[in-house]
Amino acid sequence: MKVLVTGGAGYIGSHVVQLLTERGYQVVVFDNLVKGNRGAVHPDATLTVGDLHDRAALAAVFEAHQFDGILHFASQILVGESMQRPFDYLRDNVYTFINVLERASLAGVKRFILSSTANLYDAPKRVPIRESEALIPGSIYGETKYMAERLLAWMDRLYGVKYCCLRYFNACGAHPDGHIGEAHDPESHLIPLVLSVALGQRPAIEIYGADYDTPDGTCIRDYVHVLDLARAHVLALEALADGESRVYNLGSGSGYSVREVIEAARAVTGHAIPTIESPRRPGDLPVLVADSDKIGRELGWETEYNNLKTIIQTAWNWHRRHPNGYDS
Ligand SMILES: NC(=O)c1ccc[n+]([C@@H]2O[C@H](COP(=O)([O-])OP(=O)(O)OC[C@H]3O[C@@H](n4cnc5c(N)ncnc54)[C@H](O)[C@@H]3O)[C@@H](O)[C@H]2O)c1
């Protein structure tokens, strides 16, 4: 089975590409390498360097290969930035997505996996959050994912494309052997930021808000390991053979506060990791935890990485070996 992976040189995409190649899939990665890294792409995958804005480049890759499925990771990913530069995000995440969908429909591709997000749940009535919760994007970034989910529903109706939207909560960790990992620039995610303090690259970690209505006053998030995410993608791709489109939350089901993450990172790294308490950031919810029972029930997915220290240890292996990302 041959699949196209857009954004396969990025953090999550590269871990999924590795698992797909291990499972015998033929993988073509399409990535502009603006945020991704050549070194993150598994050597058995074919890397095509190109931009999804470039319709001719996209047409060429579909002419060169007959794809059985598409996994779409390519996206701008920063919630805060999307509120500063809304039109860039709409162009980069929605226009490019339309280009991919058009090519997919012309080529008759019937299986599609979308990287979606917990940022669709900005006003949850119940936590842990189920897929049936009202979809209220918390940012322009979230809105672009909402639009993408809606467009996939139309692709199913118009062309019989079967899709799976995977709404990730906080992706984290790295491949345990430390050869691929998280290398965002700029970095906005808590665990790599905390570990950069342990590496001496930052003096302290900022805690945005210590007065939330949570046990220790800091925000609680659901950290799901990137290899658990990767297995969910392969399961979802295989499940689409039954002709049913679906939507799943992907989280660990456990919430950890900012302080708990910092404490676990201190234990893993042996570093003091100083903190600075700063005001709340607008838009941050106190608690975001997934109910991922649906994918467990329907596809048998369960997380292998349930221990926060083990998760942080995998990230630490990567960051210690690659203090400056893939250029290290
Ligand atoms: N990291 C998380 O915690 C998280 C949470 C929820 C959802 N997601 C979603 O998961 C997906 C992957 O996230 P990530 O953390 O791996 O991000 P990433 O930035 O590491 O990877 C994105 C990849 O897409 C590529 N790309 C972006 N725009 C492109 C374009 N126009 N043409 C070609 N390539 C392009 C980048 O070069 C990069 O390699 C994204 O869609 C993101 O919205 C991530």
The ligand as an ORCA input file, in Angstrom:
! r2SCAN-3c Opt
* xyz 0 1
  N       2.258     19.022     18.192
  C       1.060     18.954     18.790
  O       0.964     18.877     20.028
  C      -0.194     18.956     17.952
  C      -1.435     18.954     18.619
  C      -2.598     18.936     17.852
  C      -2.518     18.901     16.468
  N      -1.310     18.915     15.852
  C      -1.264     18.877     14.382
  O      -0.395     17.842     13.978
  C       0.242     18.170     12.752
  C       1.733     17.986     12.887
  O       2.204     18.803     13.943
  P       3.764     18.848     14.282
  O       3.877     19.209     15.715
  O       4.414     17.605     13.780
  O       4.212     20.118     13.396
  P       5.560     20.360     12.581
  O       5.650     21.828     12.323
  O       6.706     19.689     13.252
  O       5.280     19.615     11.208
  C       4.553     20.191     10.146
  C       5.289     19.857      8.867
  O       4.529     20.360      7.758
  C       5.411     20.994      6.857
  N       4.627     22.003      6.129
  C       3.913     23.035      6.670
  N       3.331     23.761      5.687
  C       3.670     23.165      4.516
  C       3.374     23.451      3.143
  N       2.636     24.512      2.791
  N       3.880     22.634      2.182
  C       4.653     21.565      2.533
  N       4.969     21.261      3.803
  C       4.491     22.046      4.787
  C       6.503     21.611      7.728
  O       7.707     21.870      7.023
  C       6.672     20.522      8.795
  O       7.622     19.546      8.405
  C      -0.185     19.598     12.417
  O      -1.246     19.529     11.480
  C      -0.688     20.124     13.747
  O      -1.670     21.113     13.568
  C      -0.140     18.950     16.561
*
